[in-house]
Amino acid sequence: MAQAVAFDVLSDTQADMVDLDTALSALAEFGTADALFVNGDLTANGRVRQYRELFAHLAAAPHPPALFTIGNHDFYNHRTNRVSIDRFLQFTGMPGLYSAHRIGDVKVLRLGTLDGSEKSGHYVVLGADQLAWLAAELDTNVSAPVVVLSHHPLPHTVSGTYDDPVTQAPKMYSRDYAEADQLLTLLEAHPEVLFLSGHSHWNLSRADWFTRARGFAAANTGAVQTGFGPDGRGGERPHDGPFNQGLRIVVEGAAVRVHALDFVTRAVVHTVEFSADKTGASEVDGVTWVEALTHRGAAPKISRS
Ligand SMILES: [Fe+2]
């Protein structure tokens, strides 16, 4: 029997330390997972003091070893790409903008933009080397599934990224990746992939928070800071009131369960399960907060793959 591993996923903290503390406290309520993924927009503006504050709060709260991806907000310091990327690497300790890791039997691949200036008209430019590296990592993967972490959503995957201007935000999320077509083509050949994206802050209560329609699995990672939803005119607007969401993922062999969690109401919003070696996915009803957050693993360590 494969060893079960559990991952927590937060994104878009954007200097909201009160909600971060709440989320970390909730995730550790019944014992910590095996790894924490912080999927971009760690800071509001990529400032040193914001990184210091973030890591002080992380250090003060029980949580498992963490992996981080860079988000567009982490470039909003009016400095060069180099400064923002070096700052991100210095504070997070990540080995580069992109890297491969192994947690138990699960391969985890981090992606990151080489250019956060947005001068290209896109948030994300992966570059030929990163795309070739990703293709090689997927082709040589012997585990199932493989988790791919990237801050920005891909077109026609999760909430907000579809074309309907009433229920979606095509003005916002159709051009996040310069190489969207190449990345989608690559991922579509790998049904074992679970692609995790944040950035939109759209509510995990939506039915389109998760999809496997494109062959691979894609899940919205919610947001710690401020919720957003459609404005009915192809754009988006913020939610009123408190908002704080993330994921708990449990992998056992080829079986994957993804729990969408609301840290404000301490409730399981959705649970889906799928098998990395089969098509389709199914919604699981009635999963309780305790059931979602109770994990009995053997605490495997994160290692470079
Ligand atoms: Fe973002």
Residues whose N, C-alpha, C, O or C-beta is under 5 A from the ligand:
A	BS01	LIG	D41 G71 N72 H73 H199
